Amino acid sequence: MKFADFGLAASIVKALEDVGYETPTPIQVQTIPHALKQRDILGIAQTGTGKTAAFTLPTLHKLEKGRARARMPRCLAVCPTRELAAQIAENVEIYGKYLKLEMALLIGGVSFGEQDAKLAKGVDILIATPGRLLDQFERGKILLTGVQTLIVDEADRMLDMGFIPSVEKIFNLTPFTRQVLFFSATMPPEIRSLVDRFLHQPVRIQLASKNKTADTVTQKIVRMPTSDARQKRTALRWIIDNCNVGNGIVFCNRKRDVDIVAQSLRVHGHSAAPIHGDLDQSQRTKTLEGFRNGDLKLLVASDVAARGLDIPEVTHVFNYDVPYYAEDYVHRIGRTGRAGRRGEAITLVTRLDDKSYAAILDLIKVDTIEALKIPGIKNFPKDSGRRAFRSSGRRKSHSSGFRKKTIHKPIK
């Protein structure tokens, strides 16, 4: 099956073709037809399955016709963190680039004034974390009575973070007639109760969890003493120079870092190119062809942009950033070690990554990952395995990663 077979708007199919997406994932095959028929959806699936596109594509198709009204979004997507909100926004930008739709992102760390101005003009798609959404509602800056589609992503994470009362309030503020696309990796009793109360005869779609890493992939980490970006780029270049790399994919958490890291590699003599949603089709095709035929050694990508790539012979995967979600780690390193070939995955881990790294160890059921030492870089202590990271009280520091002003400086 191809995306064109779903009956999606031609402009959406064209945007998918621009980024090289032709074949939908299993959750997309199961979700999109029912969503297009306005059915409520209960999706039980983890990150890395393609679920974001599963709810984004039919929603964009539905919104193609119609106009936004001031302070009254037509679609509302609610998720637990600003990072996930930014990822959903990136999907909307990629798949909806030929549609004349307005989008707004309501997350902490962004001034109310900037958000107020967007809401006043009217937005078709509003992507928000629960706290900031209710803040804006209570300030009288937004009305939810015009919501036609309500998307709830990673509901079990919102339960863990104490957001379920806020989610219940959001459900009650939206029309009873709205369509609900509800996704959660697990179904604890509190989530089942939410589904029973607010979804109407939902289509239940469940995918098996894929938490195993291939035996053909050798995993290593580099314990960075600091999160300094320049030192991380230096470490990455040393690894590429000294680890017998045939070719590789470098993963960054933020789209803006993709270009920075690719440029840094090129400045230092490496054959590298970025892959992200802002590339036109001709650039993307040229880049992928160069990587497949060996003219290009390194691709630098975000998780969203890398989905849909089918490149069987990749010797290395480099995690410049530890992924926010453990499931993404499994998805990333699964790009190497395919078809019985050996592969290697190397991850840069800083002290700010303690909780994310511990979650990865828990998911893949190991106590630690072998550490690779780099000359000139003082590693943090060796006991940074699962137990040590679990006991750490440090929290990961995040920025919104969305539409910030870029200051151009020489890259090293």
C-alpha positions as CSV (number, residue, x, y, z in Angstrom):
1,M,0.0,0.0,0.0
2,K,1.1,3.6,-0.8
3,F,0.1,6.8,0.9
4,A,-1.7,7.8,-2.3
5,D,-4.1,4.8,-1.8
6,F,-5.6,6.4,1.3
7,G,-7.4,9.1,-0.7
8,L,-5.4,11.9,1.0
9,A,-5.4,15.3,-0.6
10,A,-3.0,15.6,-3.5
11,S,-1.1,18.4,-1.8
12,I,-0.4,16.1,1.2
13,V,0.7,13.2,-1.0
14,K,3.0,15.6,-2.8
15,A,4.6,16.8,0.5
16,L,5.1,13.1,1.4
17,E,6.8,12.4,-1.9
18,D,9.0,15.5,-1.4
19,V,10.5,13.8,1.7
20,G,10.7,10.4,0.1
21,Y,7.8,8.8,2.0
22,E,5.9,6.2,-0.1
23,T,5.1,3.2,2.1
24,P,3.1,3.7,5.4
25,T,4.0,2.0,8.6
26,P,1.7,-0.6,10.1
27,I,0.1,1.9,12.5
28,Q,-0.5,4.3,9.7
29,V,-2.1,1.6,7.6
30,Q,-4.5,0.7,10.5
31,T,-5.2,4.3,11.7
32,I,-5.5,6.6,8.6
33,P,-8.6,5.0,6.9
34,H,-10.6,5.0,10.2
35,A,-9.5,8.5,11.0
36,L,-10.6,9.7,7.6
37,K,-14.0,8.3,8.3
38,Q,-14.2,10.5,11.4
39,R,-14.0,7.5,13.9
40,D,-12.5,8.0,17.3
41,I,-9.2,6.2,17.5
42,L,-7.5,4.5,20.5
43,G,-3.9,3.8,19.4
44,I,-1.6,1.8,21.7
45,A,1.8,2.3,20.3
46,Q,5.2,3.6,21.2
47,T,7.4,6.3,19.8
48,G,9.1,5.3,16.6
49,T,6.2,3.5,15.1
50,G,5.1,6.4,12.9
51,K,2.1,7.3,15.1
52,T,2.6,11.0,14.7
53,A,2.0,10.8,10.9
54,A,-0.9,8.5,11.6
55,F,-2.8,11.2,13.3
56,T,-1.3,14.2,11.5
57,L,-2.1,13.2,7.9
58,P,-5.8,12.6,8.2
59,T,-6.1,15.7,10.4
60,L,-4.5,17.8,7.7
61,H,-6.7,16.3,5.1
62,K,-9.8,17.2,7.2
63,L,-8.5,20.8,7.7
64,E,-7.7,21.4,4.0
65,K,-11.1,23.0,3.6
66,G,-12.4,25.7,5.9
67,R,-10.9,28.7,7.6
68,A,-9.6,29.5,11.0
69,R,-11.5,31.9,13.3
70,A,-9.9,34.2,15.8
71,R,-9.1,32.4,19.1
72,M,-10.9,29.3,17.9
73,P,-8.6,26.5,16.7
74,R,-10.1,23.8,14.5
75,C,-7.7,21.1,15.7
76,L,-6.1,20.8,19.1
77,A,-3.2,18.5,19.8
78,V,-2.2,18.0,23.5
79,C,1.0,16.3,24.5
80,P,3.1,16.2,27.7
81,T,6.3,18.0,26.9
82,R,7.5,21.0,24.8
83,E,9.9,18.7,23.0
84,L,7.1,16.4,21.8
85,A,5.0,19.4,20.9
86,A,7.9,20.7,18.7
87,Q,8.2,17.3,17.0
88,I,4.5,17.3,16.2
89,A,4.8,20.9,14.9
90,E,7.7,19.8,12.6
91,N,5.5,17.0,11.2
92,V,2.7,19.5,10.5
93,E,5.2,21.8,8.7
94,I,6.6,18.9,6.6
95,Y,3.3,17.3,5.6
96,G,1.2,20.5,5.4
97,K,3.7,22.7,3.5
98,Y,1.4,23.0,0.5
99,L,-1.7,23.8,2.6
100,K,-2.7,27.3,3.6
101,L,-3.1,26.4,7.3
102,E,-2.0,28.4,10.3
103,M,-0.4,26.6,13.3
104,A,0.5,27.8,16.8
105,L,2.6,26.2,19.5
106,L,1.6,26.8,23.1
107,I,4.5,25.7,25.4
108,G,6.3,27.1,28.4
109,G,9.4,29.2,27.8
110,V,7.8,31.3,25.1
111,S,6.3,34.7,25.9
112,F,2.6,35.1,26.2
113,G,2.7,38.1,23.9
114,E,4.0,36.1,20.9
115,Q,1.4,33.4,21.4
116,D,-1.4,35.9,22.0
117,A,-0.7,37.5,18.6
118,K,-1.0,34.2,16.8
119,L,-4.1,33.2,18.5
120,A,-5.8,36.5,17.8
121,K,-5.2,36.0,14.0
122,G,-6.7,32.6,14.2
123,V,-5.1,29.2,13.9
124,D,-6.2,25.9,12.3
125,I,-3.9,23.7,14.4
126,L,-3.0,24.3,18.0
127,I,-0.3,22.2,19.5
128,A,0.0,22.6,23.3
129,T,1.1,21.2,26.6
130,P,-1.8,21.1,29.1
131,G,-0.6,23.7,31.5
132,R,0.1,26.4,29.0
133,L,-3.1,25.7,27.1
134,L,-5.2,26.1,30.3
135,D,-3.3,29.2,31.2
136,Q,-4.2,30.8,27.9
137,F,-7.8,29.6,28.2
138,E,-8.1,31.2,31.7
139,R,-6.7,34.4,30.4
140,G,-9.5,34.5,27.8
141,K,-7.1,34.2,24.9
142,I,-8.6,31.0,23.4
143,L,-11.9,29.3,23.0
144,L,-12.2,25.5,22.5
145,T,-15.8,25.3,21.3
146,G,-14.7,25.2,17.6
147,V,-12.4,22.2,18.0
148,Q,-13.3,19.5,15.4
149,T,-10.4,17.1,16.1
150,L,-8.8,16.6,19.5
151,I,-5.5,14.7,19.5
152,V,-4.0,13.4,22.8
153,D,-0.5,12.0,22.4
154,E,1.5,10.0,25.0
155,A,-1.4,9.9,27.5
156,D,0.5,7.6,29.8
157,R,3.4,10.1,30.1
158,M,0.8,12.8,31.0
159,L,-0.4,10.5,33.7
160,D,3.1,10.1,35.1
161,M,3.5,13.9,35.1
162,G,0.3,14.5,36.9
163,F,-1.5,16.1,33.9
164,I,-4.6,13.9,33.8
165,P,-6.9,16.3,35.7
166,S,-5.9,19.0,33.1
167,V,-6.6,16.6,30.3
168,E,-10.0,15.8,31.7
169,K,-10.8,19.6,31.8
170,I,-9.6,20.0,28.2
171,F,-12.0,17.2,27.1
172,N,-14.8,18.9,28.9
173,L,-14.1,22.3,27.2
174,T,-14.3,20.8,23.7
175,P,-17.5,19.9,21.9
176,F,-19.0,16.5,22.4
177,T,-19.1,16.1,18.6
178,R,-15.4,16.4,18.2
179,Q,-13.3,13.5,16.8
180,V,-10.7,12.1,19.3
181,L,-7.4,10.6,18.2
182,F,-6.0,9.2,21.4
183,F,-2.5,7.6,21.7
184,S,-0.7,5.9,24.6
185,A,2.1,3.4,24.9
186,T,0.4,1.7,27.8
187,M,-3.1,1.4,29.2
188,P,-3.0,1.7,33.0
189,P,-6.5,1.9,34.8
190,E,-6.5,5.7,34.9
191,I,-6.0,5.9,31.1
192,R,-8.7,3.3,30.5
193,S,-11.1,5.3,32.6
194,L,-10.3,8.4,30.5
195,V,-11.0,6.5,27.3
196,D,-14.3,5.1,28.6
197,R,-15.6,8.5,29.5
198,F,-14.5,10.6,26.6
199,L,-14.1,8.4,23.4
200,H,-17.1,7.2,21.5
201,Q,-16.9,3.6,20.3
202,P,-13.2,4.0,19.4
203,V,-11.4,1.8,16.9
204,R,-8.7,0.1,19.0
205,I,-5.3,-0.2,17.3
206,Q,-2.5,-1.9,19.1
207,L,1.1,-2.6,18.0
208,A,3.5,-4.9,19.7
209,S,6.3,-3.3,21.6
210,K,9.7,-3.4,19.9
211,N,12.2,-2.9,22.6
212,K,15.0,-5.2,21.5
213,T,18.3,-4.1,19.9
214,A,19.8,-6.4,17.3
215,D,22.7,-8.7,18.3
216,T,24.5,-7.5,15.2
217,V,24.9,-4.0,16.7
218,T,27.8,-3.1,19.0
219,Q,26.7,-0.3,21.4
220,K,29.1,2.1,23.0
221,I,28.9,5.4,24.8
222,V,31.2,8.4,25.2
223,R,30.8,10.0,28.7
224,M,31.1,13.7,28.0
225,P,32.2,15.8,31.0
226,T,30.2,18.8,29.7
227,S,27.2,19.5,27.4
228,D,29.3,22.1,25.6
229,A,28.3,21.8,21.9
230,R,31.8,22.5,20.6
231,Q,33.3,19.7,22.7
232,K,30.6,17.4,21.5
233,R,31.4,18.2,17.9
234,T,35.1,17.6,18.6
235,A,34.3,14.2,20.1
236,L,32.1,13.2,17.2
237,R,34.8,14.0,14.7
238,W,37.4,12.0,16.7
239,I,35.1,9.0,16.7
240,I,34.5,9.3,12.9
241,D,38.3,9.6,12.3
242,N,39.2,6.6,14.6
243,C,36.5,4.0,14.5
244,N,36.8,2.6,10.9
245,V,33.6,4.3,9.7
246,G,32.4,3.2,6.3
247,N,29.3,5.4,6.4
248,G,27.0,6.6,9.1
249,I,23.9,8.5,10.2
250,V,24.3,11.2,12.9
251,F,21.2,11.9,14.9
252,C,20.4,15.2,16.6
253,N,17.4,16.0,18.7
254,R,16.8,19.5,17.3
255,K,16.4,20.4,13.7
256,R,18.6,23.5,14.1
257,D,21.5,21.3,15.2
258,V,21.3,19.2,12.1
259,D,22.7,21.9,9.9
260,I,25.2,23.0,12.5
261,V,26.7,19.6,13.0
262,A,26.7,18.9,9.2
263,Q,28.5,22.1,8.5
264,S,31.0,21.4,11.3
265,L,31.8,18.1,9.8
266,R,32.3,19.6,6.3
267,V,34.5,22.4,7.6
268,H,36.8,19.7,9.1
269,G,37.0,17.7,5.8
270,H,34.3,15.2,6.2
271,S,31.8,14.3,3.5
272,A,28.5,15.1,5.3
273,A,25.1,16.5,4.4
274,P,21.9,17.3,6.4
275,I,18.5,15.7,5.9
276,H,15.5,17.7,7.1
277,G,12.1,18.8,6.0
278,D,13.3,22.1,4.6
279,L,15.1,20.4,1.8
280,D,13.4,20.4,-1.6
281,Q,12.9,17.1,-3.4
282,S,15.8,17.5,-5.8
283,Q,18.2,18.3,-2.9
284,R,17.0,15.3,-0.9
285,T,17.2,12.9,-3.8
286,K,20.7,14.1,-4.6
287,T,21.8,13.7,-1.0
288,L,20.3,10.2,-0.6
289,E,21.7,9.0,-3.9
290,G,25.1,10.3,-2.9
291,F,24.9,8.4,0.4
292,R,23.7,5.2,-1.2
293,N,26.4,5.2,-3.9
294,G,29.2,6.1,-1.5
295,D,29.9,9.6,-2.6
296,L,28.6,10.9,0.7
297,K,29.8,9.4,3.9
298,L,27.6,10.9,6.6
299,L,24.0,11.9,6.9
300,V,23.0,14.2,9.7
301,A,19.3,13.9,10.6
302,S,16.6,14.5,13.2
303,D,14.3,11.6,14.1
304,V,11.4,13.0,12.1
305,A,13.4,13.6,9.0
306,A,15.1,10.2,9.1
307,R,11.8,8.3,9.2
308,G,11.0,6.8,5.8
309,L,14.7,6.3,4.9
310,D,15.5,2.8,3.7
311,I,19.2,2.4,3.5
312,P,20.3,-1.2,4.1
313,E,24.1,-0.8,4.4
314,V,24.9,1.6,7.2
315,T,28.0,0.7,9.2
316,H,27.6,3.3,12.0
317,V,24.9,5.3,13.9
318,F,26.0,8.2,16.0
319,N,23.8,9.8,18.6
320,Y,25.1,13.3,18.9
321,D,22.3,13.8,21.4
322,V,20.8,11.1,23.6
323,P,17.2,10.9,22.4
324,Y,14.5,12.3,24.6
325,Y,12.6,9.0,24.5
326,A,14.2,5.5,25.0
327,E,12.2,4.0,22.2
328,D,13.8,6.4,19.8
329,Y,17.2,5.0,20.7
330,V,16.1,1.5,19.6
331,H,14.7,3.0,16.4
332,R,17.9,5.0,15.7
333,I,20.4,2.2,16.2
334,G,18.2,-0.2,14.2
335,R,19.5,1.7,11.1
336,T,22.7,-0.3,11.3
337,G,23.4,-4.0,11.7
338,R,20.8,-5.0,9.2
339,A,20.5,-8.1,7.1
340,G,23.1,-10.0,9.2
341,R,25.8,-7.3,8.8
342,R,27.7,-6.0,11.7
343,G,27.1,-2.4,12.8
344,E,28.2,0.0,15.6
345,A,26.2,2.6,17.5
346,I,28.0,5.3,19.5
347,T,26.2,7.7,21.8
348,L,27.5,10.9,23.4
349,V,26.2,11.1,27.0
350,T,26.4,14.1,29.2
351,R,25.4,14.6,32.8
352,L,22.3,16.3,31.6
353,D,21.3,13.1,29.9
354,D,21.1,11.0,33.1
355,K,17.4,10.3,33.1
356,S,17.2,9.6,29.4
357,Y,20.2,7.3,29.5
358,A,18.8,5.4,32.5
359,A,15.5,5.0,30.6
360,I,17.4,3.5,27.7
361,L,19.2,1.0,29.9
362,D,15.9,0.0,31.5
363,L,14.2,-0.4,28.1
364,I,16.9,-2.6,26.6
365,K,17.5,-4.4,29.9
366,V,21.2,-3.9,30.4
367,D,23.0,-2.4,33.4
368,T,25.5,-0.3,31.4
369,I,26.9,0.2,27.9
370,E,30.6,-0.1,27.1
371,A,32.4,3.3,27.4
372,L,34.7,4.5,24.6
373,K,37.5,6.7,25.8
374,I,38.6,9.7,23.7
375,P,42.1,11.2,24.3
376,G,41.9,14.7,25.8
377,I,38.3,14.3,27.1
378,K,37.9,13.6,30.8
379,N,35.1,11.1,31.2
380,F,32.7,11.3,34.1
381,P,32.8,8.4,36.5
382,K,32.6,4.8,35.4
383,D,29.7,4.0,37.7
384,S,27.2,5.8,35.5
385,G,25.2,2.7,34.9
386,R,21.5,2.2,35.4
387,R,21.6,2.3,39.2
388,A,23.8,5.4,39.3
389,F,21.6,7.3,36.9
390,R,18.4,6.2,38.6
391,S,19.6,7.7,41.9
392,S,20.6,11.0,40.3
393,G,18.4,14.0,41.3
394,R,19.4,16.0,38.3
395,R,16.8,16.9,35.7
396,K,17.3,17.3,32.0
397,S,17.3,20.8,30.8
398,H,15.3,21.4,27.6
399,S,14.7,24.3,25.4
400,S,11.6,24.5,23.2
401,G,13.7,24.0,20.0
402,F,11.1,25.8,18.0
403,R,11.4,28.9,15.8
404,K,14.1,30.7,17.7
405,K,16.2,33.3,16.1
406,T,19.4,31.9,14.7
407,I,22.7,33.7,15.4
408,H,25.2,32.8,12.7
409,K,28.7,32.3,14.1
410,P,31.7,30.4,12.7
411,I,31.3,26.7,13.4
412,K,34.1,24.6,14.8
